Amino acid sequence: MDVDKIIADLRHEREQIEEAIEVLERLAQGRGKRRGRRPGWMKEAEERRKTRESEE
């Protein structure tokens, strides 16, 4: 059993959960239908996710 790997996996999972909570909180604030481009924070979150996936 590799404890260091388990800890790293749990930290990664925690980051994903925190990001999901953050996105859901922001979506709950602005429930109305919007037009135009996505908000900058949403684009940044997607870019962070893509870079993390490419590192794996």
TIRO-2110 file (N, C-alpha, C; in Angstrom, 1 decimal):
// TIRO-2110
0.9, -1.2, 0.0, N, 1, A
0.0, 0.0, 0.0, CA, 1, A
0.9, 1.2, 0.0, C, 1, A
0.8, 2.1, -1.0, N, 2, A
1.6, 3.3, -1.1, CA, 2, A
0.8, 4.5, -0.6, C, 2, A
1.1, 4.8, 0.7, N, 3, A
0.4, 5.9, 1.4, CA, 3, A
0.6, 7.2, 0.7, C, 3, A
1.8, 7.5, 0.1, N, 4, A
2.0, 8.8, -0.6, CA, 4, A
1.1, 8.9, -1.8, C, 4, A
0.9, 7.9, -2.5, N, 5, A
0.0, 7.9, -3.7, CA, 5, A
-1.4, 8.1, -3.3, C, 5, A
-1.8, 7.5, -2.2, N, 6, A
-3.2, 7.6, -1.7, CA, 6, A
-3.4, 9.1, -1.3, C, 6, A
-2.5, 9.7, -0.6, N, 7, A
-2.6, 11.1, -0.2, CA, 7, A
-2.7, 12.0, -1.4, C, 7, A
-1.8, 11.8, -2.4, N, 8, A
-1.8, 12.6, -3.6, CA, 8, A
-3.2, 12.5, -4.3, C, 8, A
-3.7, 11.3, -4.4, N, 9, A
-5.0, 11.0, -5.1, CA, 9, A
-6.1, 11.8, -4.3, C, 9, A
-6.1, 11.7, -3.0, N, 10, A
-7.1, 12.4, -2.2, CA, 10, A
-7.0, 13.9, -2.3, C, 10, A
-5.8, 14.4, -2.4, N, 11, A
-5.7, 15.9, -2.5, CA, 11, A
-6.2, 16.3, -3.9, C, 11, A
-5.9, 15.5, -4.9, N, 12, A
-6.4, 15.8, -6.3, CA, 12, A
-8.0, 15.8, -6.3, C, 12, A
-8.5, 14.8, -5.6, N, 13, A
-10.0, 14.7, -5.6, CA, 13, A
-10.6, 15.8, -4.8, C, 13, A
-9.9, 16.3, -3.7, N, 14, A
-10.4, 17.4, -3.0, CA, 14, A
-10.4, 18.7, -3.8, C, 14, A
-9.4, 18.9, -4.6, N, 15, A
-9.3, 20.0, -5.5, CA, 15, A
-10.5, 20.0, -6.5, C, 15, A
-10.8, 18.8, -7.0, N, 16, A
-11.9, 18.7, -8.0, CA, 16, A
-13.2, 19.0, -7.3, C, 16, A
-13.4, 18.5, -6.1, N, 17, A
-14.6, 18.8, -5.3, CA, 17, A
-14.8, 20.3, -5.0, C, 17, A
-13.7, 20.9, -4.6, N, 18, A
-13.7, 22.3, -4.3, CA, 18, A
-14.1, 23.1, -5.5, C, 18, A
-13.5, 22.8, -6.7, N, 19, A
-13.9, 23.5, -7.9, CA, 19, A
-15.3, 23.3, -8.3, C, 19, A
-15.8, 22.1, -8.1, N, 20, A
-17.3, 21.8, -8.4, CA, 20, A
-18.2, 22.6, -7.5, C, 20, A
-17.8, 22.7, -6.3, N, 21, A
-18.6, 23.5, -5.3, CA, 21, A
-18.6, 25.0, -5.7, C, 21, A
-17.4, 25.5, -6.1, N, 22, A
-17.3, 26.9, -6.5, CA, 22, A
-18.1, 27.2, -7.8, C, 22, A
-18.1, 26.3, -8.7, N, 23, A
-18.9, 26.5, -10.0, CA, 23, A
-20.4, 26.4, -9.6, C, 23, A
-20.8, 25.5, -8.8, N, 24, A
-22.2, 25.4, -8.5, CA, 24, A
-22.7, 26.6, -7.7, C, 24, A
-21.9, 27.1, -6.8, N, 25, A
-22.2, 28.4, -6.1, CA, 25, A
-22.4, 29.5, -7.0, C, 25, A
-21.5, 29.7, -8.0, N, 26, A
-21.6, 30.8, -8.9, CA, 26, A
-22.8, 30.6, -9.8, C, 26, A
-23.1, 29.4, -10.2, N, 27, A
-24.3, 29.1, -11.0, CA, 27, A
-25.6, 29.5, -10.3, C, 27, A
-25.6, 29.2, -9.0, N, 28, A
-26.7, 29.4, -8.2, CA, 28, A
-27.0, 30.9, -8.0, C, 28, A
-25.9, 31.7, -8.0, N, 29, A
-26.1, 33.2, -7.9, CA, 29, A
-26.7, 33.8, -9.2, C, 29, A
-26.3, 33.3, -10.3, N, 30, A
-26.8, 33.9, -11.6, CA, 30, A
-27.7, 32.9, -12.3, C, 30, A
-28.9, 32.7, -11.8, N, 31, A
-29.8, 31.7, -12.4, CA, 31, A
-30.4, 32.1, -13.7, C, 31, A
-30.5, 33.4, -14.0, N, 32, A
-31.2, 33.8, -15.2, CA, 32, A
-30.4, 33.4, -16.5, C, 32, A
-31.2, 33.2, -17.6, N, 33, A
-30.6, 32.8, -18.9, CA, 33, A
-29.7, 34.0, -19.4, C, 33, A
-28.6, 33.7, -19.8, N, 34, A
-27.6, 34.7, -20.3, CA, 34, A
-27.4, 34.5, -21.8, C, 34, A
-27.0, 35.6, -22.4, N, 35, A
-26.6, 35.6, -23.8, CA, 35, A
-25.1, 36.0, -23.9, C, 35, A
-24.5, 35.6, -24.9, N, 36, A
-23.1, 36.0, -25.1, CA, 36, A
-22.1, 35.0, -24.7, C, 36, A
-20.9, 35.5, -24.5, N, 37, A
-19.8, 34.6, -24.1, CA, 37, A
-19.9, 34.1, -22.6, C, 37, A
-19.2, 33.0, -22.4, N, 38, A
-19.1, 32.5, -21.0, CA, 38, A
-18.4, 33.5, -20.1, C, 38, A
-18.7, 33.5, -18.8, N, 39, A
-17.9, 34.3, -17.9, CA, 39, A
-16.4, 33.9, -17.9, C, 39, A
-15.5, 34.8, -17.6, N, 40, A
-14.1, 34.6, -17.5, CA, 40, A
-13.8, 33.5, -16.5, C, 40, A
-14.4, 33.5, -15.4, N, 41, A
-14.1, 32.5, -14.3, CA, 41, A
-14.4, 31.1, -14.8, C, 41, A
-15.4, 30.9, -15.6, N, 42, A
-15.8, 29.6, -16.1, CA, 42, A
-14.7, 29.1, -17.1, C, 42, A
-14.3, 30.0, -18.0, N, 43, A
-13.2, 29.7, -18.9, CA, 43, A
-11.9, 29.3, -18.2, C, 43, A
-11.6, 30.0, -17.2, N, 44, A
-10.4, 29.7, -16.4, CA, 44, A
-10.5, 28.4, -15.7, C, 44, A
-11.6, 28.1, -15.2, N, 45, A
-11.8, 26.8, -14.5, CA, 45, A
-11.6, 25.6, -15.5, C, 45, A
-12.2, 25.8, -16.7, N, 46, A
-12.0, 24.8, -17.8, CA, 46, A
-10.6, 24.6, -18.2, C, 46, A
-9.8, 25.7, -18.3, N, 47, A
-8.4, 25.7, -18.7, CA, 47, A
-7.6, 24.9, -17.6, C, 47, A
-7.9, 25.2, -16.3, N, 48, A
-7.2, 24.6, -15.2, CA, 48, A
-7.5, 23.1, -15.3, C, 48, A
-8.7, 22.7, -15.6, N, 49, A
-9.1, 21.3, -15.6, CA, 49, A
-8.3, 20.6, -16.8, C, 49, A
-8.3, 21.2, -17.9, N, 50, A
-7.6, 20.7, -19.1, CA, 50, A
-6.1, 20.5, -18.8, C, 50, A
-5.4, 21.5, -18.2, N, 51, A
-4.0, 21.4, -17.9, CA, 51, A
-3.7, 20.2, -16.9, C, 51, A
-4.6, 20.1, -15.9, N, 52, A
-4.5, 19.0, -14.9, CA, 52, A
-4.6, 17.7, -15.6, C, 52, A
-5.6, 17.5, -16.5, N, 53, A
-5.8, 16.3, -17.2, CA, 53, A
-4.6, 15.9, -18.1, C, 53, A
-4.0, 16.9, -18.7, N, 54, A
-2.9, 16.7, -19.6, CA, 54, A
-1.6, 16.3, -18.8, C, 54, A
-1.5, 16.7, -17.5, N, 55, A
-0.4, 16.4, -16.7, CA, 55, A
-0.4, 14.9, -16.3, C, 55, A
-1.6, 14.3, -16.2, N, 56, A
-1.7, 13.0, -15.7, CA, 56, A
-1.3, 12.0, -16.8, C, 56, A
END
